[in-house]
Amino acid sequence: MSASVRTLPAPVDRRARGAVAALFLTNGALFANLLPRYPEIKAALGLENATYGLVIAAFPAGAVAAGLAAATLIRRFGSGRVAVAGTILTAIGVLTAGLSPSVGLFALALFLGGAMDAITDVAQNAHGLRVQRRYGRSIINSFHAVWSIGAVLGGSMAAAAIALGLPLGVHLSVSAVLFGTVSLVALRFCLPGRDDEHATVAADGTTQPGTTQLVAPAVDADGAAGASGGVSPPAPRPTRVSPHTVWVLVALVLVATAGAVVEDAGNSWATLYLSDDLGAPAALAATGYIALVGAQFVGRLLGDSFVDRFGQRAVARTGGLIAALGMGAALAFPTVPGTIAGFAAAGFGVATLVPAAMHEADELPGLRHGTGLTVVSWLMRLGFLLSPPLVGLVADATSLRVGLLVVPVAGLVVVGLARVLSGRATPAAPAGERAPAPAASRTD
């Protein structure tokens, strides 16, 4: 069967896709259940603002400290198991943070939660990319869209718990049990076998994880063999890391970090800028963040079809331009409606950047399985950690309007580096269609 003909994925792959989506949902929801209750915890522990800011930094600090361990864990135990174990430990960390009677235990629990969240993030993306390879088309953006749904769900659960007067322990216990159970059920439907093992699918839809078959590479629109716009079939990896691979990895880190910086600008500064600098009422000021997250969600829903049609490179380059021009115009001509629209443009523009960088890093030659994905995720979290102080320092020295220039600058960085992403390609055959290659197949 021609590799250009797309057929329905095998049942086992559809179930695996649902399982990965469930893991992304739980990852988005768990920490979002805690965030709206931070003021309550701050008051209960009697924290001053400076101490509070230092303590909650334990979460990203834990992510940075433990993030590099993800690749080793994935190779040893498999991405599905690591993602589920990380989810359960994240739930325990969040619950412990909510029940902590002291500042020290609160910080330690957040550190644990952040560490496990980082490992879960890499593992669930690794498993999602594994499923994507079997689909033969881009689906990774849809997982990140589901993560956004999980974040909204978790925040809504917390808001409802506050409105109903549920004690913090009861609320977070329900969240931990619910999403921990969802992750355990999801594990049953994750792909079997090792992550670096590409199982064939029998006619009845069952997997045969012991056999690995080589697949003809996808072909770029210009006729060169290479990664597809959204996916690329597995290929033997060199044992030596070339300087080109190192350069591409650095560029991918910068692309992912640009997306993280723009996202953090909405999280940390949108409401403050609209209310303090532009004089928007409190309710209206909150719509800056909502506009960015909402547009990012829409961009991720549409992202897979865009990537399949135009390729990662064109989508990222266009998105970077949208973010740079949209937010640049909003800062050049500051109005409340224009700024809200600018944050929306920024969110839409960067929607596919992190999934694209993770996909490309996972395919880099010369790196052990999971290493590229782990490095990109880990260094991207440094962007989340360092971005708020950087914008704050610039804002203190000049103004927050100047500090927010980081958003259009990030968009221009993406435009300049988008060439490291793959171009448009003819779709690869999904796992169920793989042409037999008896001479090249091997059994592990």
NUGUFI-437323 format. One record per atom (N, C-alpha, C): residue in three letters; y, z, x. Coordinates in pm, whole numbers, plus 50000, padded with zeros to 5 digits. Each point is the difference from the previous one (the first is absolute). Example, Ala and Ser with C-alpha at 12.3 -4.5 7.8 and 13.67 -1.06 7.14 Angstrom:
REM residues 2
ALA494315078051319
ALA501195000049911
ALA501205000050090
SER501054992849965
SER501195000650082
SER501095007349923
END
This chain:
REM residues 444
MET498805000050085
MET501205000049915
MET501235000050087
SER500984992249961
SER501224999250080
SER500725013150003
ALA500545003450121
ALA500745012550015
ALA501294999849924
SER500474988049956
SER501264999249928
SER499835003249852
VAL498745000949953
VAL499735003149860
VAL499845015049986
ARG500765005749910
ARG499955014549981
ARG499145003449881
THR499065008750017
THR499175004649890
THR500275014849976
LEU499435005049892
LEU500185014149968
LEU499335008650107
PRO500615011350037
PRO499365008850097
PRO498745006149943
ALA499125003950087
ALA498755006449958
ALA500295013449935
PRO499125004649910
PRO500235012949932
PRO500225011650096
VAL499255000250111
VAL500155010950094
VAL501405000250060
ASP500594988250019
ASP501344999250055
ASP501055004249898
ARG499784996549875
ARG500935004349894
ARG499995015149986
ARG498805005850008
ARG499925014649991
ARG500675006550121
ALA499814994150116
ALA500645005550120
ALA501514999149990
ARG500504989249943
ARG501454998949982
ARG500535010949908
GLY499275002749892
GLY500405010949911
GLY499975013450070
ALA499005002050088
ALA499905012650073
ALA501185001950095
VAL500374989350072
VAL501145001150091
VAL501285002549922
ALA500164993349886
ALA501195002449917
ALA500065014649958
ALA498865005949966
ALA499975014149961
ALA500425009050115
LEU499584996550123
LEU500395008050116
LEU501514999250026
PHE500584988149985
PHE501444998650015
PHE500745007949892
LEU499474999849878
LEU500625007649891
LEU500035014950031
THR498875005350044
THR499945014350030
THR500915003650117
ASN500084991250100
ASN500855002850115
ASN501465000449960
GLY500414991349908
GLY501385000249954
GLY500305012049912
ALA499005004549925
ALA500255010449900
ALA499985014250058
LEU499195002550100
LEU499805013850046
LEU501295006450050
PHE500664993750097
PHE501215006050057
PHE501154999349901
ALA500004989649914
ALA501064998949899
ALA499945011549900
ASN498865006349985
ASN499905011749913
ASN500735012150058
LEU500145000350132
LEU500645011450065
LEU501514998550012
LEU500484987850024
LEU501424997850030
LEU500965005949896
PRO499784997749869
PRO500965005449904
PRO500025015349993
ARG499025006650060
ARG499955014649996
ARG500515006350129
TYR500514991850091
TYR500605005150123
TYR501125010149973
PRO500934997349907
PRO501055010049977
PRO499465013749960
GLU498944999949920
GLU499365012649957
GLU499405007450120
ILE499334992650088
ILE499415006150119
ILE501095005150093
LYS501064992250017
LYS501125004050085
LYS500615013249953
ALA500185001049869
ALA500575012349945
ALA499045011850015
ALA498714997649978
ALA499015010850009
ALA499885005450142
LEU500154991250099
LEU499905004450140
LEU501345004250058
GLY501084998349923
GLY501335004150046
GLY500484992250120
LEU499784986950002
LEU500344991750115
LEU501454995249994
GLU500695000750112
GLU501304993650013
GLU499794984950016
ASN501074992449980
ASN499874985550005
ASN499484995050134
ALA500535005550110
ALA499584995550132
ALA498525003050023
THR499575012049964
THR498595003850016
THR499114991549912
TYR500464997649878
TYR499244991949906
TYR499794985850056
GLY501084994050052
GLY499894986750056
GLY499044999350117
LEU500015010550083
LEU499115000550115
LEU498545001549956
VAL499785008449899
VAL498645002849956
VAL499354987749936
ILE500754993049913
ILE499374988749931
ILE499774988250096
ALA500625000550117
ALA499724989850101
ALA498595001650057
ALA499325010949965
ALA498635002150047
ALA499064989349946
PHE500304994649882
PHE499124989849942
PHE499994987350085
PRO501174993650026
PRO499954988350090
PRO499585003550141
ALA500295012450046
ALA499565004050134
ALA498485000250007
GLY499355005049897
GLY498545000049996
GLY499434985950000
ALA500704991049928
ALA499564986149997
ALA500074993650138
VAL501085002750072
VAL500154994450134
VAL498965006050096
ALA499755013149985
ALA499085006850091
ALA498564995049985
ALA499594997249877
ALA498594996849976
ALA499734985349977
GLY501044992049980
GLY499804986249958
GLY499144991750093
LEU500105002250130
LEU499264991750095
LEU498495002749998
ALA499595010949935
ALA498575002949993
ALA499284991549897
ALA500764992949916
ALA499394992849889
ALA499014989450046
ALA500364992350102
ALA499124989050043
ALA498645005150045
THR500005010850077
THR498735005750049
THR499155004949883
LEU500635006749904
LEU499275005149884
LEU499424988649917
ILE500774989349983
ILE499544988649921
ILE498794993550067
ARG500064998250131
ARG498874993850070
ARG498755008849992
ARG500195013049998
ARG498865009150001
ARG499395001949861
PHE500865001649899
PHE499515003849868
PHE500194989349893
GLY500814989950026
GLY500284989849899
GLY501285003149925
SER500744989449965
SER501315002149940
SER499935006349862
GLY498984996749921
GLY499895005849867
GLY499835015050005
ARG499075004850083
ARG499765014350009
ARG501225007450056
VAL500644994050100
VAL501175006550059
VAL501145000849899
ALA500194989449922
ALA501075000249900
ALA499775010949895
VAL498775001549956
VAL499705010149898
VAL500115014150058
ALA499455002150119
ALA500125013250063
ALA501465003550023
GLY500794990250045
GLY501425002450021
GLY500725003249870
THR499624993449892
THR500605002749870
THR499755014449957
ILE498775004550014
ILE499665013649958
ILE500735010350087
LEU500074997650130
LEU500715009350088
LEU501514999649976
THR500534988449964
THR501414999349963
THR500265008349875
ALA499114999049903
ALA500135007949877
ALA499995015050031
ILE499135004150092
ILE499945014150038
ILE501295004250069
GLY500524991350087
GLY501255003150067
GLY501165001449904
VAL500094990949902
VAL501085000549901
VAL499875012749915
LEU498785003249957
LEU499795012049920
LEU500375012550079
THR499585000850125
THR500325011550085
THR501505001350021
ALA500674988750019
ALA501465000450016
ALA500675005949877
GLY499524996049883
GLY500605005049876
GLY499765014849977
LEU498905005150055
LEU499675014249978
LEU500375008950117
SER500624994350104
SER500265007650123
SER500965011749976
PRO499615012150044
PRO500875011649983
PRO501005001750114
SER499884991850105
SER500885001450116
SER500444986450049
VAL501105000150075
VAL500554987650054
VAL499014993650098
GLY499385008250084
GLY499084994950100
GLY498824992949937
LEU499405006149896
LEU498854993849935
LEU500434987349926
PHE501195000249943
PHE500534988249931
PHE500114988350098
ALA500585002650117
ALA500154989550101
ALA498644995250050
LEU499075009350022
LEU498674996350049
LEU499264991449898
ALA500135003649872
ALA499344992349895
ALA500584985949990
LEU501324999050013
LEU500634986849998
LEU499564991750121
PHE499885006550114
PHE499554993250121
PHE498594994449978
LEU499095008149943
LEU498654995449970
LEU500034988649900
GLY500805001549894
GLY500084989549899
GLY500504987050059
GLY501025000750086
GLY500524987950062
GLY498994993550093
ALA499275008250076
ALA498994994850091
ALA498904992549923
MET499525006249893
MET498954993749921
MET500514987849925
ASP501255000549955
ASP500584988649930
ASP500074987950093
ALA500365002150126
ALA500084988950096
ALA498634993650022
ILE498985008350014
ILE498654994950022
ILE499514992649875
THR500265005849884
THR499624993449874
THR500674986549987
ASP501284999450036
ASP500764987749987
ASP499374988750081
VAL499655002950125
VAL499384989750084
VAL498634996249944
ALA499215009949961
ALA498634997249954
ALA499994991949871
GLN500865003449905
GLN499984992549875
GLN500514985650020
ASN500974998350091
ASN500444986450031
ASN498924992250072
ALA499275006550090
ALA498904993350070
ALA498944995449901
HIS499665008549903
HIS498994996149902
HIS500544989249907
GLY501295001049965
GLY500614989749918
GLY500004986550068
LEU500274999750130
LEU499984987450075
LEU498584994650012
ARG499045009050007
ARG498604995650003
ARG499634993149868
VAL500445005949889
VAL499754993749870
VAL500764986749990
GLN501214999850051
GLN500814987849995
GLN499314988550073
ARG499395002750113
ARG499304989650074
ARG498864994149917
ARG499375008349922
ARG498894995249916
ARG500534991949881
TYR501215003349952
TYR500594992349891
TYR500454986250046
GLY500384998750127
GLY500484987350050
GLY501424996749960
ARG500755009949956
ARG501414998349963
ARG500705013550008
SER501324999649994
SER500755012450015
SER499905008949877
ILE499645012650021
ILE500025010049892
ILE500615013150048
ILE500385000950130
ILE500445012750056
ILE501295004949937
ASN500904990949960
ASN501255004349939
ASN499775006849866
SER498974995849928
SER499705006349871
SER499605014650019
PHE499335003150111
PHE499645014050027
PHE501255008450022
HIS500964994550073
HIS501235007550024
HIS500825001449871
ALA499884990349910
ALA500645001449869
ALA499375011549921
VAL498685001250010
VAL499315011049932
VAL500435013450060
TRP500235000350133
TRP500515012350063
TRP501325004149933
SER500874990449974
SER501275003049935
SER499785005749860
ILE499024994549929
ILE499675005449868
ILE499545014550014
GLY499185002850103
GLY499535013650023
GLY501155009550027
ALA500994995550077
ALA501165008550029
ALA500775003349873
VAL500174990049914
VAL500695002549873
VAL499175009449912
LEU498684997949999
LEU499125008649922
LEU500075014450048
GLY499935002050133
GLY500075013650054
GLY501315006849969
GLY501114992750018
GLY501295005849968
GLY500145003349853
SER499454991649914
SER500055002649857
SER499165012149962
MET498845001450066
MET499185012049975
MET500755012650038
ALA500704999750114
ALA500765011650044
ALA501145003049903
ALA500694989649954
ALA501105002149905
ALA499485006149871
ALA498844995149954
ALA499415005549877
ALA499585014550020
ALA499435003150116
ALA499595013850029
ALA501195009450002
ILE501114995450057
ILE501225008250003
ILE500525002249859
ALA500014989249920
ALA500515001049863
ALA499145009449915
LEU498684999950026
LEU499095008649924
LEU499915014250055
GLY500665002350114
GLY499975013350061
GLY498685003550064
LEU499224989950042
LEU498735002950065
LEU500245006350137
PRO499285010650032
PRO500145005850135
PRO499634989850106
LEU500625001250116
LEU499784990650109
LEU498534998950037
GLY499315011350009
GLY498594999850038
GLY499144992549901
VAL500255002149871
VAL499224993149897
VAL500244984950007
HIS501274996450009
HIS500374985750005
HIS499354993050119
LEU500155005550120
LEU499484993450119
LEU498485000750008
SER499395010249940
SER498545000549994
SER499454988749913
VAL500664997849885
VAL499594989049912
VAL500124986750073
SER501114998150071
SER500224987750076
SER498934998250107
ALA499715010650075
ALA499024999150108
ALA498614996749947
VAL499585006749894
VAL498664997649943
VAL499924986049940
LEU501044996049926
LEU499994986949935
LEU499914988750101
PHE500904999950098
PHE500044988850093
PHE498915000850106
GLY499565012250031
GLY498855001350088
GLY498754994249935
THR499835002549871
THR498854994649926
THR500064984849994
VAL501204994749972
VAL500174985449996
VAL499584993850133
SER500405006250110
SER499674994350132
SER498495000650026
LEU499355010649958
LEU498555001150020
LEU499254989549918
VAL500464997649879
VAL499394989549918
VAL500234986450064
ALA501224997950053
ALA500324987250064
ALA499094997350120
LEU499635010450072
LEU499164998350119
LEU498684993249965
ARG499495002849883
ARG498734994249957
ARG500074984749994
PHE501204994649978
PHE500144985649982
PHE500664993150120
CYS500255007650107
CYS500514993750122
CYS498914991450064
LEU500414990950087
LEU499054991150065
LEU499075007850092
PRO498724996950002
PRO499075006850090
PRO500074994250140
GLY499335006550092
GLY499924994950136
GLY501215003450084
ARG499984995650126
ARG501115002550092
ARG501194991349967
ASP501165004250039
ASP501214992349974
ASP500064987150079
ASP499394999650116
ASP500024987950081
ASP498804991149972
GLU499305003449889
GLU498824992449960
GLU500374992449874
HIS499804987049998
HIS500424991849888
HIS498764996049921
ALA499745007649895
ALA498754998449926
ALA500004987249917
THR498824993849988
THR499844988749910
THR499695005349861
VAL500194991649900
VAL499775003949862
VAL498934991149942
ALA499005006149944
ALA498914992349942
ALA500434994249865
ALA499154991349944
ALA500354993449874
ALA500185009949887
ASP499295011350004
ASP500135009949894
ASP501185009350021
GLY500804997750104
GLY501185008250022
GLY499775012150086
THR498775002050047
THR499735011550085
THR500364996850144
THR500325010250076
THR500394997850140
THR498795001150091
GLN500114993150114
GLN499005000850106
GLN500765003350128
PRO500355012950019
PRO500905003550109
PRO499434998150138
GLY498754997750015
GLY499444998750134
GLY500234986550065
THR500424989949922
THR500114986550054
THR501464996050011
THR500394994950114
THR501354995250021
THR499984985050022
GLN500854992849925
GLN500064985750016
GLN501414996150041
LEU500094989950087
LEU501304995050040
LEU500514990649893
VAL501344999849983
VAL500634991949898
VAL500964990550067
ALA500064987849953
ALA500944990450057
ALA501415005049978
PRO500884999550102
PRO501345005349987
PRO500844992049903
ALA500985007049937
ALA500944993249915
ALA500904991350087
VAL500624990249937
VAL500834990750076
VAL501425000649949
ASP500965001950090
ASP501415000149964
ASP500404986549944
ALA501154999949931
ALA500474987749938
ALA500264989050103
ASP500295004050124
ASP500264989950102
ASP498734995250069
GLY498855005149951
GLY498724995350052
GLY499405008750106
ALA500705010450045
ALA499475008750105
ALA499165010949939
ALA498885003250063
ALA499195011049951
ALA500725012950024
GLY499895009249903
GLY500675012950016
GLY499805008549878
ALA500735011249995
ALA499895009249888
ALA500604993649877
SER499465003049884
SER500574995049876
SER501235007849966
GLY500734995349900
GLY501225006949962
GLY499745014249958
GLY498875002249931
GLY499765013649958
GLY498785006050063
VAL499034991750038
VAL498765005250055
VAL499564991050114
SER499085004950078
SER499364991650101
SER498595004850018
PRO499064990950017
PRO498615004050015
PRO499785006650134
PRO498965008350010
PRO499745006850125
PRO499624990250109
ALA500405002850121
ALA499664991750115
ALA499695009150117
PRO499184995450093
PRO499705008250116
PRO501285003450076
ARG500155012550043
ARG501215004350068
ARG499765001050150
PRO500964995150081
PRO499865001650144
PRO499985014750037
THR499425002950112
THR499925013950045
THR501235004150078
ARG500884990550033
ARG501175002850081
ARG501264998049915
VAL500935009650011
VAL501254999149926
VAL500994991850083
SER500454988949946
SER500924991350071
SER501445004749982
PRO500904996150090
PRO501425003349981
PRO500544994849868
HIS499514988549955
HIS500454994649871
HIS499635009449886
THR498795005550004
THR499585009449896
THR500915012249998
VAL500355005150118
VAL500885011550008
VAL501374996849940
TRP500534988250034
TRP501304995949945
TRP499944998949848
VAL498944993949948
VAL499894998449855
VAL499895013849934
LEU499255009250060
LEU499865013349943
LEU501355007149995
VAL500794998950107
VAL501335006150001
VAL500874994049890
ALA499944986849985
ALA500794993449896
ALA499575004449860
LEU498695001649980
LEU499505004549870
LEU500465014349970
VAL500035008450103
VAL500515013649982
VAL501464999649955
LEU500794991350061
LEU501414998949964
LEU500174994849857
VAL499164990649959
VAL500064994849863
VAL499685011149900
ALA498915007550026
ALA499635010949910
ALA501065010949999
THR500565003250117
THR501035010350008
THR501264995749926
ALA500344987150005
ALA501154995049924
ALA499795002649851
GLY498804997449952
GLY499715002949860
GLY500115014849970
ALA499515008550091
ALA500085014449981
ALA501435005049999
VAL500834994450089
VAL501415004250008
VAL500744996849871
VAL499764988149946
VAL500654996249874
VAL499535009049887
GLU498705002649994
GLU499475008849896
GLU500595014050010
ASP500135005250123
ASP500555013350018
ASP501485000549963
ALA500724989050022
ALA501424999749962
ALA500155002549850
GLY499084994349922
GLY500035002549857
GLY499605014249966
ASN498955004950068
ASN499535013749973
ASN501055010550034
SER500624998650116
SER500835010850054
SER501484998749969
TRP500504987649983
TRP501464998250000
TRP500564993049877
ALA499204993049921
ALA500554992249889
ALA500785008649902
THR499385010949955
THR500665008649902
THR501265006350057
LEU499925004550124
LEU501155006550064
LEU501164990150017
TYR499704987850043
TYR501054990050021
TYR500694996449868
LEU499204997849896
LEU500574996249871
LEU500855011149939
SER499565012550016
SER500745011149939
SER501215004350083
ASP499805002150130
ASP501075005350083
ASP501014989450043
ASP499524988350042
ASP500904989850052
ASP500584991049892
LEU499214997149897
LEU500464990849896
LEU500345006949869
GLY499775013249992
GLY500415007649882
GLY499194997549876
ALA498764995650013
ALA499164997749882
ALA499555013349941
PRO499915001049866
PRO499445012249938
PRO498585002550049
ALA499575012549994
ALA498705003850057
ALA498854991749943
ALA499994998049868
ALA498914992649938
ALA499984985550048
LEU501194994150013
LEU500084986150046
LEU499694998850148
ALA500405010050078
ALA499754999750144
ALA498514999450032
ALA499185006349916
ALA498565000250023
ALA499374986249985
THR500714990849934
THR499414986849976
THR499964991450126
GLY500735003750104
GLY499904992650126
GLY498605000850057
TYR499465012150007
TYR498635002050049
TYR499004993449906
ILE500225001849869
ILE499084994249902
ILE499994984850012
ALA501184994050021
ALA500084985550014
ALA499224995250121
LEU500125007050112
LEU499274995950121
LEU498495001149979
VAL499545011349950
VAL498555002049981
VAL499454990549894
GLY500764998249891
GLY499544991149894
GLY499904985650048
ALA501024995350074
ALA499964986450051
ALA498904998350104
GLN499765010450080
GLN498914999550098
GLN498664998749930
PHE499835007149889
PHE498774999249921
PHE499794985849947
VAL501074994149945
VAL499924986349949
VAL499654990350113
GLY500655002050115
GLY499734991450114
GLY498555000750045
ARG499415011849992
ARG498605001450038
ARG499054993949898
LEU500395000749872
LEU499184993649897
LEU499984984950021
LEU501134994450037
LEU500104985550020
LEU499594995850141
GLY499935009650092
GLY499854996950140
GLY498744992250035
ASP498875003549941
ASP498754993450037
ASP500034985149966
SER500534996749882
SER500074985849963
SER500984992550090
PHE501125006550037
PHE500954993750092
PHE499364997650137
VAL499285010150048
VAL499374998850133
VAL498954988949999
ASP499184999349896
ASP498994989449993
ASP500644986249996
ARG501164999049935
ARG500634986949983
ARG500834996050121
PHE500755009550057
PHE500964996650104
PHE499665005850138
GLY499125010050007
GLY499655006350127
GLY500845012450026
GLN499445009150083
GLN500705012450031
GLN501364997450065
ARG500064990250089
ARG501214997550078
ARG501184996449911
ALA499794990349911
ALA501094995549914
ALA500435011049902
VAL499035007349947
VAL500335010749905
VAL500815011050068
ALA499585004050121
ALA500725010550072
ALA501404995450040
ARG500104987750048
ARG501324994950043
ARG500964999149881
THR499514995249886
THR500844999349881
THR500375013949952
GLY499035009250003
GLY500285013749958
GLY501035006750089
GLY499914997750132
GLY500995005650090
GLY501404994949970
LEU500114987049968
LEU501304994449964
LEU500535006149870
ILE499135001749902
ILE500415006049873
ILE500535014250023
ALA499285007950082
ALA500435013750027
ALA501325000150076
ALA500134991350102
ALA501214999950082
ALA501214995449920
LEU499864989249926
LEU501134994749924
LEU500345008949881
GLY498965004949930
GLY500255008349882
GLY500705013050033
MET499465007450098
MET500625012750036
MET501274997950082
GLY500034989350079
GLY501224997150075
GLY501184997449909
ALA499784992249894
ALA501074997349903
ALA500405012649927
ALA499035008649968
ALA500315012449930
ALA500865009350085
LEU499765000350130
LEU500785008550090
LEU501374993750031
ALA500064986850003
ALA501264993250028
ALA500975001149883
PHE499464999849878
PHE500825000849879
PHE499465011449913
PRO500305012550036
PRO499355011549936
PRO500445002349856
THR499054998849910
THR500145003849860
THR498705006749958
VAL500035007649894
VAL498775006649955
VAL498964989849955
PRO500334990649910
PRO498974990349960
PRO499514991450117
GLY500934996050087
GLY499614991850115
GLY499105007350096
THR500255013050018
THR499165007950091
THR498615001949943
ILE499915002649871
ILE498685001449936
ILE499224986950015
ALA500704988749978
ALA499354987050017
ALA499614997850146
GLY500845004950093
GLY499684998550141
GLY498745007750039
PHE499855012249950
PHE498785007750028
PHE498784993149937
ALA500184994149882
ALA498904992849937
ALA499594987950085
ALA500994992750050
ALA499704988550087
ALA499265004450125
ALA500435011350058
ALA499345005250120
ALA498555003749971
GLY499755006849890
GLY498645003849964
GLY499114988149977
PHE500524990049929
PHE499214987949974
PHE499734992550130
GLY501014999550088
GLY499864992450123
GLY498975005550096
VAL499865013250005
VAL499065006050096
VAL498655003449939
ALA499774996049876
ALA498815004449928
ALA498704996950072
THR499914988450066
THR498734995850060
THR499915002850149
LEU501055005950061
LEU500045001150146
LEU498915008950056
VAL499865012149946
VAL499005009350053
VAL498584994649981
PRO499624995149880
PRO498674994149988
PRO499784988250094
ALA501044991550018
ALA499854988450088
ALA499775004450144
ALA500785009650048
ALA499845004750138
ALA498645006450021
MET499535007549901
MET498695006450012
MET498894989650004
HIS500114989849917
HIS498974989550000
HIS499944992750133
GLU501174996150049
GLU500034992750127
GLU499495008750115
ALA500395012850002
ALA499555008950108
ALA498495002049997
ASP499425000049880
ASP498565002049987
ASP499214988050051
GLU500674988550015
GLU499324987850044
GLU500264996750147
LEU500795008250071
LEU500374996750138
LEU498784999650092
PRO499884989750084
PRO498874999150092
PRO500145009950116
GLY498865004550050
GLY499995008650117
GLY500075014849971
LEU500305003749875
LEU500115014149964
LEU498755004649928
ARG499585012250026
ARG498855005649929
ARG500345001149852
HIS498974999649917
HIS500205000249856
HIS500845012149957
GLY501034997449922
GLY500865010549947
GLY501155004050088
THR500004995550126
THR501035004450094
THR501384994449965
GLY500074986949976
GLY501294993949967
GLY500605005849874
LEU499185001649898
LEU500455005849873
LEU500515014250020
THR499295007850081
THR500395013850024
THR501325000850075
VAL500184991750103
VAL501225000450079
VAL501214996349914
VAL499874989749918
VAL501114996049914
VAL500345011249901
SER498995005849939
SER500255010749903
SER500655012150065
TRP499525003550119
TRP500505011950069
TRP501464998350042
LEU500314988850062
LEU501374997850046
LEU500954997749883
MET499504994349891
MET500834998449881
MET500435013649946
ARG499115009850009
ARG500355013449953
ARG501075006450088
LEU500064995950126
LEU501115004650083
LEU501324994849944
GLY499974988149943
GLY501204994749937
GLY500445008549883
PHE499035004649918
PHE500335009049890
PHE500575013250051
LEU499495004650115
LEU500435012850055
LEU501394999150063
LEU500284988950067
LEU501244998850078
LEU501144993549923
SER499704992649896
SER501054992849928
SER501055009149936
PRO499615010749928
PRO501035008449937
PRO500975006350099
PRO499545005850114
PRO500975005450096
PRO500934989350057
LEU499464987950024
LEU500824989350055
LEU501124996149904
VAL499644997849873
VAL501014996449901
VAL500995011549983
GLY499505012450003
GLY500885011649985
GLY501005001250114
LEU499544997550123
LEU500915000750115
LEU501104989549990
VAL499624987749963
VAL501004989449984
VAL500965003449887
ALA499465005549890
ALA500845003549886
ALA501005011050037
ASP499575009950077
ASP500905010750042
ASP501094994750092
ALA499654990450085
ALA500984994650096
ALA500954990249934
THR499524992849897
THR500844989949934
THR500005002549849
SER499054993949934
SER499845001949855
SER498584996249962
LEU499565004449883
LEU498664996649955
LEU499904985049972
ARG501094994049959
ARG500024985649978
ARG499634992550130
VAL500535004650112
VAL499674994050128
VAL498555003250037
GLY499595012349974
GLY498635003950031
GLY498984991549927
LEU500324995849877
LEU499074992049921
LEU499924985550046
LEU500814996350099
LEU499834986750060
LEU498624998450063
VAL499295011250017
VAL498644999350052
VAL499124991249911
VAL500334999149870
VAL499194991949907
VAL500134985150029
PRO501224994249998
PRO500084985750035
PRO499554997050142
VAL500235009350093
VAL499524997950137
VAL498474999050002
ALA499335008849925
ALA498544999449992
ALA499544986749943
GLY500724995049898
GLY499664987149944
GLY500114988750101
LEU501035000350083
LEU500184989850104
LEU498925001150108
VAL499585012250032
VAL498915001950095
VAL498734993049949
VAL499735001549872
VAL498824993549942
VAL500124984850008
VAL501174994749970
VAL500204985550009
VAL499704995150141
GLY500435007750100
GLY499794995950137
GLY498575001250048
LEU499245009449943
LEU498645002650049
LEU498914994549909
ALA500394993849889
ALA499014995449902
ALA499034989750057
ARG500384993750111
ARG499124989750056
ARG498675005550051
VAL499905013250021
VAL498715005650044
VAL499025001049884
LEU500474998049877
LEU499125000349884
LEU499384986249979
SER498884999749926
SER499314987349981
SER500704991349898
GLY499834986850018
GLY500584990349910
GLY499074996849886
ARG500424990449919
ARG499204996049884
ARG498714993650047
ALA498925002849928
ALA498704994550039
ALA499214996149877
THR499024991650022
THR499054997049893
THR499145012249979
PRO499685003649875
PRO499265012349973
PRO498614999950062
ALA499615011650053
ALA498645001350055
ALA499035002849889
ALA498764996650021
ALA498975002449900
ALA499715014849992
PRO499905005849878
PRO499635013949988
PRO498555002250039
ALA499625012750005
ALA498705003550057
ALA498854993049929
GLY500104998849867
GLY498924994249924
GLY499824985250025
GLU501024993350061
GLU499954985650019
GLU499724996150145
ARG499875009550088
ARG499954996850142
ARG498864990350031
ALA500374989650066
ALA498994989950034
ALA499025005750101
PRO498734997449981
PRO499025005450094
PRO500184994050139
ALA499845008250099
ALA500084995450140
ALA498865006150077
PRO498774994749981
PRO498825006650056
PRO500105001750151
ALA500574990450069
ALA500015000850145
ALA500935010750049
ALA501045003249920
ALA501005009550046
ALA499795013849943
SER499115001349901
SER499845013249936
SER499215009250091
ARG500215012849977
ARG499255009850077
ARG499695011949912
THR499005007550035
THR499645011949926
THR500185012050090
ASP500735010349951
ASP500245012050080
ASP498855009749983
END
